[in-house]
Amino acid sequence: MRFPTIQPFGLFSAVIDDAPKLAALIRRIESSDWIALDTEADSLHAYPEKLCLIQVSLRGENAIVDPLARFDLTPLLNVLKDRELILHGADYDLRLLWKSFRFRPKSIFDTMWASRLLGHEEFGLVHLVAKALEINLEKGPQKMNWARRPLPERMEQYARNDTRYLKPLSETLSDRLETLGRLSWLREVCGRVVHECAQDRVVEPDEVWRVKGSDRLSRRGLAILRELWHWREHEAIERNKPPYFILSHEKLAALADAGSENRSVTDLVPASFPHARRALMMEALERGLQCPAASHPRHRRGYGRRLTQAEQHRFEAFRRRRDEHAERLKLDPSLIASRAALVALALDGDGRSSDLMSWQLDLLRESTHDA
């Protein structure tokens, strides 16, 4: 593995917090032959989460754009959408940008996926930069408030480092992928990520409130849980706090279980709850109790069916082939195909096998003796 030239990694520009600064940055982006991107959101101190920073690195510069400064970011997004962007773990960033601005890039190079396709078992950015570039980055606190203004110098440095080394890292990973003949795999994976992140997630009304532990409740308990979940969601939005800061999933399920069994819930209500919040919660619990039995939610049913003997044989053959290739290529077997994908292939003809990418299908159809 070669080490690219790693110094300097660009100057730090002032935080971009108004239209004139943004216009100047856009001119520099237009003349750069590469762009690295990352985002920071506040999901610990706000609900729903909000975009707080957009980090951009380009030749000679590492910039931070401040979306909370409330100026039009459309010109920036327009110049970014027609370029290939270098990101690490792009899924979250692209979903956030799609949700916030309906932004979808032309293409991406995801250094996390590149490392996984090389067989790396540790693929966090800090680890990869240390291994590939011999640079040690601060991992940073796990609960930063990215909506804080002014942004402390340490947080600003941490944010810039998320894109500062992506270009040389991508070069190192790309060289290795090309040597192994897997660069086309990455292109296909990145294309899938871009497509999937630009889809609006459909929320099933009868599924969204089913928190961990709900499957153990009676149908009456499910009716109570549903009302409690909607109460908590309203509280979270009203108070601009994540739902679990209001009440944990475990507490919701425990309250629903106790209520359905006519047990006291007094000990389950946090002592810190103000009287008004406690009253609204108890009203929700009572609505669940008063829900007619005919309207009680039903338990989820298992999906699928047992494979026939022929289908099971096909499944085992595909699984053996997958595992043999995974061992030979030193890859996580699930990267080649998940169990669900193998079942879809075994069913042979239901169309679900099209969910696999061409490189995955090629491996599954190819014997290791022919590879």
N, C-alpha and C positions, 0 to 999 in steps of 0.2 A: 504494500500500500504506500503510495507516494504522499509526501506532505507538501501541500501547495504553499506558495509564498504567503505568510500569514501576517505580515506587518506592512504598513499600518492597516487597521481595520476601519478606517474612516473617522472623520471628525464628528463630534457631537454638536448638532445644531440646536438652536433655541427651540423650546416647545412651540409647536405651530398652533396658535390659538386665535388667529384672525384671518380674514380673507387675503390681505396682501402677502402675509407670510406663506399662506397656502399656495398662492399663485406662483411665488418664487420657487417653492418646493416642486411644484408641477413642472416647471421649466427644467429643473435639474433631473427630474424623473424621465422626462422625454428624451434627454440626451444620454441617459444611462443604459448600458446594454444588459443590465439585470436588476431585479428588484426582489427583496426579501420582505416578508410581511408577517405580522403577528397582531393579536388584539389582547386587550385585558378588559374584563367585565366585572361588575360588582354583583355577585350572586349571594354574598354573605351578609350584606348590609342593605339590600334593596330587593323588592319583589313587585313585579317581575324584574329579572336581572336587566341591567342596562350596560351598554357599551361605554367604556370609560377612556380607553386609549387605543390608538392605532399606531403601531410601530412600523416604520419603513426604513430599510437599509438599502442603499444603492452605492454605486462606486464613489468612494470618497466621503460618504456621509451616513450618519445614523440619526434618524429624525423620529420625533414623537408628535403625533397629531392629537389634539385634545377635542373629542366630540362634545364634551360637556361645556365647551365655550360657546356653543349654540351659534355656529356659523355654517353656511352651506357647504357640505362635503361632496356635493354632486360632481364638481370638476375633478376632484381627486379620484373618485370612483370611476369616472368616465375614462381617465387615462390609465387606470389600473386594469380595467376589465379586458382590454385587448392585449395584455402582456402575459407571459408566463411568470407566475409568482412562485418564489421559493418559500415554503412554510415547513413547520415541524408539527406534526399532529394536526393536520389542516381541518379535520372534521368539525371541531368545535368552533373555530374561527369562521369558517365558511357558513356554517349554520347561523351563527350570530349575525354575520353581515347580510345574509339573505333575509333573515327575519327583520333586521333593522332597516335595510335599504334596498332589498331585492337585488343585491349585488351578486353576480356570478362571473368568475374570471374565465378567460379563454382556456387556460391550462395552468397546471401547477406542477411543481417538483416537491414532493413531500419527503423530507429527510427521515422522518420516523418510519414510513413505509419502506423507504430505500434500505434502511438498516435491518428491518424485519426480513426483507427479501434476501438479504445477505446472511441471514441466520443468526443475527445478534439476539441474544436473550435479554439483554438490557438495552433499551432503546430510548431512554430519557435524554433530553438535550444535554444536560450537564455531563452525563456519562459519555455520550458520543463525542462531545467537544474535547473532553479530557483524553479520550482514547485516540481520536483521529488527529487532533491538532495540538495535543499536549498543553492545553490551557485549562486551568481549574476555575470554574465559575462558582459563584455563591449560589447555593440552592434557593435561598430566600425564604422568608417566613411564609407559612401556608395560608395565613388569614389576613393578607394585605387588603386594606380598604382603598381600592383603586379610584374611588370617587373623591378621595381626600384632595383638597386644594388649599394652598399650593402643594404640589407633589414633593415629598421629601427627596433629597438628593440620592439617598440609598435606593429608594423605590424607582426613581428615574433611571439610575444606573442598571438596576436589575431588569427593568423593562427594555432598555436599549440592548442589553446582552441577549435578549431572546431572538433578535434578528441579526445582531452584529457579526456572528460567525456562520450564518447559514450558507452564504455563498461558498467559502472555502470548504465547508463540510459537504455541501452538495457535490462539489467537484471530486472530492475524495471518494465519496460513495458511488458517484456515477462511473468513475473509472473502474471501480471494482465490479460493479454490476455489468458493465460492458465486457470486461474480461471473462466473466462467468456466463455471458449470453442471457442476462436477465433484465437488461435495460428496457426491453419491450414489455416485460411483465410490469415494471413500474409504471410505464406510460399508461398501460391499460388500467391498472389499479387507480392511478391518479385521475384518469378520465371518469371512472366509476364514482370516485369521491366527489368530484365536481358536480356530476349529475345528481347524485343522491342528496347532496347538501342543498340543492336548489329546489327541493320538493317540500311543500308544506306538510307538516306532520298532521295526520288525521287523528283527532282525539275521540275515542269512543266514550260516549257519556256513561255507559254502564261499566266501563273498565277503569276510568281515571281515578276513582275513589277507592279502588280495591288495594289497600296498602298491605305490606307484609304482615302476615298473621290473619288476614281476613278469611282465608280458606278454612280456618278452624272454627269460625263463628257459625251459629245457627242462622237460618234465614231471617229470623227476627233480629238477631244481632247485626246482620248485614244491613237491614233497614235503618238501624240506629247509626251504624258506621257511616252510611251514605249521608245522613243528615249532619253528623258531626264533621265529616270531611268538608262539606259545603260551608258550614259555619267557619271552620278554620281557614278555608280559602278566602272567604270574605274578610276575615280578621287580618290575614296576611296582607292583602291588597290595601285595606284601609290604613294599616300601620306601617306599610312599606317595609315589611320584614319577611324573610323566608318562612314558609309554613312551619318548619320544624322548630323555629324559634318561638312559635306560639304554643305548639304542643307536638310531641313526637308521634311518629306512626304507632309505636308500641303503646303509648298512652291512649291513643284513639281506639285501638283494638281492644285494650283492656277495659276502657269505659263502655264500649259497645257490648262486650261480653258480660260485664257486671250488670248493665242495664237490662239486657235480655233475660238474665236470670233473676231479676228483681232483687239484686244485692245492692248494698250501699256503695255509692261511688265517691263518698266524701273523701276517703283517703287517697283517691286517684287524682283529685283536682289539686294542681299546684297551689301551695299556700300563697304564692306571690300573685295569684290572679286577682285583679281588682274586682270589686263586687259586680260591676256592669258586665265585665267579660264572663264571669262565672254565671251570671243570670242568662246571658245569651247562649252560653254553652248548654245549660240545663234545658233551655227552651228547645234547642236542636235535638237533645236527647229525648225529650218528651214527644217531639214530632215523630221521631223514629218509633217510639213505643206505640203511638197512636196509629201508625201506618197499618191499613187493613192487611190481613194475612195474604189475600189474593195479590196484593201489590208488593209483597216482600221480594227482594232480589233473589234470583236463583244462583246456586253454586255453579261455578264454571264446569263445563264438561271437558273431558279429555278429547283431544283431536286425533284424527288419523285412524288407522286400523292396523291390525296385525298383518305383517308381510306373509305372503304365501311362501311355500317352500322354495319355489323357483326364484321369487323376488329376494328371499333371504340369501340364497346362494349368490345372486348377483351382487347384493349388498356386501357380502363377505369378500367377494373377489375385488370389488372396487376398494374396499377398506385395506385389503392386503397390498394392493397396488399403490394406494396413497401412502401407506406407512413405509413401504419399501423405498419409494421416491423420497419421502421426507428424511429417512435415515441417510440415503445416498447424498442428498443435497444439503443435509444438515439444517433442515427447516422444521419449524413447528408444523405438525401434520394438519392442524386446522387452517393453516394458510393455503394449503392445497384444496381442501374441501372439509366443511363441517360435517357432522353426522347427518344433519338434516339434508344437506346437499347430496350425500351418498344415498340416503333413502330415496330422494327424488330421482336419482339416476337408476336406482334399482327398480323403481316403479315403471320405468321405461315407456315413455310415450305420453306422460301427462303434461309435458311442457315446462315443468319447473326446473329441469336441468339447464335451461337457458339462463338461469341466474348465475351460473358459473361463467367465469371469463375464459377466453379462448386458450390461454396458457394453462389454466387449470384443467380444462377438458383434454388438452393435448397430453398432459401428464397422465391423466386417469385412463386414457385410451392406449397409452404406450406401456409396453412391458419393460421392466427394468433391464431385462436381458437384451432388449433392442436399443436401450439408451446409450 
